[in-house]
Amino acid sequence: MLQDPERPYEEWSDEIWAVDLEAAHKQCQILAGDGLTDVLNVTRKTKTPSKNGTFKFICWFRTEKPNDDSNNRNDSRN
């Protein structure tokens, strides 16, 4: 879950192979990993399974952008 809904974010996607939607969703959650990335959606890309019985899925993510504190720091090199 996003920590700060007001913070800027970026959306991105990644393709995975899984046997069904439930397995794909679990893999997407693993890819999301940290608490700063949400899985927005999981969609199946291929209609027919591969030779090993898996389908290609797309994981859709939203990730908070890290704070950029460089503009808030005083430059002590003066």
C-alpha positions as CSV (number, residue, x, y, z in Angstrom):
1,M,0.0,0.0,0.0
2,L,1.2,3.5,-0.8
3,Q,2.6,5.2,2.3
4,D,1.7,8.8,1.2
5,P,-1.1,9.2,-1.4
6,E,0.0,12.8,-1.9
7,R,3.5,11.9,-2.9
8,P,4.3,11.7,-6.6
9,Y,4.2,8.2,-8.1
10,E,4.9,6.4,-11.3
11,E,3.0,3.6,-13.0
12,W,4.8,0.7,-14.7
13,S,4.2,-2.8,-15.9
14,D,6.1,-6.1,-16.2
15,E,5.3,-9.4,-18.0
16,I,5.3,-12.7,-16.2
17,W,4.4,-16.3,-17.0
18,A,1.9,-18.2,-14.8
19,V,-0.6,-21.1,-14.9
20,D,-3.6,-18.9,-14.0
21,L,-4.7,-15.5,-12.8
22,E,-4.4,-16.4,-9.1
23,A,-0.8,-17.6,-9.5
24,A,0.0,-14.5,-11.6
25,H,-1.4,-12.2,-8.9
26,K,0.8,-13.9,-6.3
27,Q,3.9,-13.4,-8.5
28,C,3.0,-9.8,-9.1
29,Q,2.7,-9.2,-5.3
30,I,6.2,-10.8,-4.9
31,L,7.5,-8.4,-7.6
32,A,5.9,-5.4,-5.8
33,G,7.9,-6.4,-2.7
34,D,8.2,-3.3,-0.6
35,G,5.4,-1.3,0.9
36,L,5.9,1.5,-1.6
37,T,4.5,-0.4,-4.6
38,D,0.9,-1.4,-5.2
39,V,-0.3,-4.0,-7.7
40,L,-3.0,-2.1,-9.6
41,N,-4.1,-4.9,-11.9
42,V,-3.1,-8.2,-13.4
43,T,-4.2,-9.0,-17.0
44,R,-3.7,-12.1,-19.2
45,K,-1.9,-11.2,-22.4
46,T,-1.9,-14.6,-24.3
47,K,-5.0,-16.6,-25.1
48,T,-3.3,-20.0,-25.6
49,P,-0.9,-21.6,-23.1
50,S,2.8,-22.1,-23.9
51,K,4.3,-25.6,-24.2
52,N,4.6,-25.8,-20.5
53,G,1.0,-24.8,-19.8
54,T,1.6,-21.2,-18.7
55,F,0.1,-18.0,-20.0
56,K,1.7,-14.6,-20.2
57,F,0.3,-12.0,-17.8
58,I,1.0,-8.3,-17.3
59,C,1.4,-6.9,-13.8
60,W,0.4,-3.3,-13.5
61,F,2.1,-1.4,-10.7
62,R,2.1,2.1,-9.0
63,T,5.3,3.1,-7.1
64,E,5.8,6.1,-4.9
65,K,8.7,8.2,-6.0
66,P,11.4,8.7,-3.3
67,N,11.7,12.1,-1.6
68,D,14.2,14.3,-3.3
69,D,15.7,16.2,-0.3
70,S,18.6,17.7,-2.4
71,N,16.6,20.9,-3.0
72,N,15.9,21.3,0.7
73,R,19.5,21.0,2.0
74,N,21.7,24.0,2.7
75,D,25.0,24.0,0.7
76,S,27.7,24.1,3.4
77,R,30.5,24.6,0.8
78,N,30.2,28.5,1.0
